[in-house]
Amino acid sequence: MAKIIYKNNDGDFKTVEVENGLSVMEGAIQNEVAGIDADCGGSMACATCHVYVEEKWLNKIPKVEEAEVDMIDMAYEPKKNSRLSCQIIVSDELDGLEVTTPVKQS
Amino acid sequence: MEKTDAIIIGAGPVGLFAVHQLGIKGLKSVVIDNLDKAGGQCIELYPDKPIYDIPAVPECTGKELTKKLLEQIKPFQTKLNLNERVEEVKQEKEAWIVKTNNNNEFMAPNIIIAGGVGSFEPRKLAVKEAEKFEDRSLFYAVRDKEKFKNKNISIFGGGDSALDWALELSKFSKINLIHRRDDFRGAPHTLSEIKKLEKEGKISIKTPCQLESIEGKDNITSITLKFDEGKTEKIKTDIVLSFFGLIMKLGPIAEWGLNMNKKTIEVNSENFETNKKGIFAVGDICDYPGKLKLILSGFHEVALASVECFKRARPNEKYRFEFTTSSKTIQGRLGKK
């Protein structure tokens, strides 16, 4: 179990307890976090679960795969700390993880 | 107006299998899809990625699955109305009338919505000026190459569409190829061609950077790029082409008075009918307790929905459950002797 903090661009945030083994995307969908649509259901095919990961967490989550980077090319305003939230699997180590949703997503 | 037994919205795997399930019951159908080819997400999102959970098919790609389904429904000679979007649905007594953006009208007692997560549309540029230039000097697809001759063209994107069009249009125009990172995705051959043209000065590659703004009055005159290290560059541009893939939009379906749950349509799990009699939703777009967004679930859903479609289309006939293995009638419909 980890607390995941979902922020949006206006500075609003929602803290959600997400079970280990679920993805950060699933945590958002199950708790109706706005800005994460996940149209493809987590198959790395749509980039509608794109988030910016707080810098200090970047080394603590698994490294980005090539297929994920390719998909992030399609996302709105990708940055260095862009990730697809469907590819970040929650574990105890990620307790307190902060992700921000882009201004526009879908 | 064309009359049929069922109107299928969506030519993805489940929409295609709907043709089969209706067809073996002797029902005619039409299929309408916004894309230019059948296959839905299988073709648009993962044509070459493997699928491992189709029963009895240990592994196949999205493209292969689509090809097999098209082969399976061939005996029914069902027309696929591609590049066409359903705009309006209205009721007339027991029947439904569907109007499309091409002004086609279809009438049937049944509508099967197999719309996935909606229709695919190009992902648009995020800068606010983008909209006013759309279809004038900003395009998300190339329909007529002639328009792009002897121009300064800025192409955005790092995938095959961006690379292929950069190559093609560089034959008669000056190209800027702009991407957010230094690596491009694309066939090695295409990449080496691009590099060659860069040396010859026909293509100018701008990376890693993103679009900051578009300038111009009625038409684009220049664009400003922002590079990762912070500096900006203004480049003369007549035409912007943007290739950031497709996104899915639910579109007009949301306004048909169906009970919705976010982007999905509520159905019963007995025959997958919505709150409107004769309108069914199957595949990724439907929602019921325990729903799984799997292709195989969609196949099951449409098999059951087709039985109710039969009852509505042939109210005076009794539905008889039959196996394809032993039914002479079905085998006849499949063109087998």
Chai-1 contact restraints between the chains, C-beta under 6 A:
chainA,res_idxA,chainB,res_idxB,connection_type,confidence,min_distance_angstrom,max_distance_angstrom,comment,restraint_id
A,D39,B,V117,contact,1.0,0.0,6.0,A-B,restraint_1
A,D39,B,M248,contact,1.0,0.0,6.0,A-B,restraint_2
A,G41,B,K293,contact,1.0,0.0,6.0,A-B,restraint_3
A,A45,B,L45,contact,1.0,0.0,6.0,A-B,restraint_4
A,A45,B,Y46,contact,1.0,0.0,6.0,A-B,restraint_5
A,D70,B,R185,contact,1.0,0.0,6.0,A-B,restraint_6
A,D73,B,G158,contact,1.0,0.0,6.0,A-B,restraint_7
A,M74,B,F244,contact,1.0,0.0,6.0,A-B,restraint_8
A,M74,B,G245,contact,1.0,0.0,6.0,A-B,restraint_9
A,Y76,B,A126,contact,1.0,0.0,6.0,A-B,restraint_10
A,P78,B,R180,contact,1.0,0.0,6.0,A-B,restraint_11
A,K104,B,A126,contact,1.0,0.0,6.0,A-B,restraint_12
A,S106,B,I247,contact,1.0,0.0,6.0,A-B,restraint_13
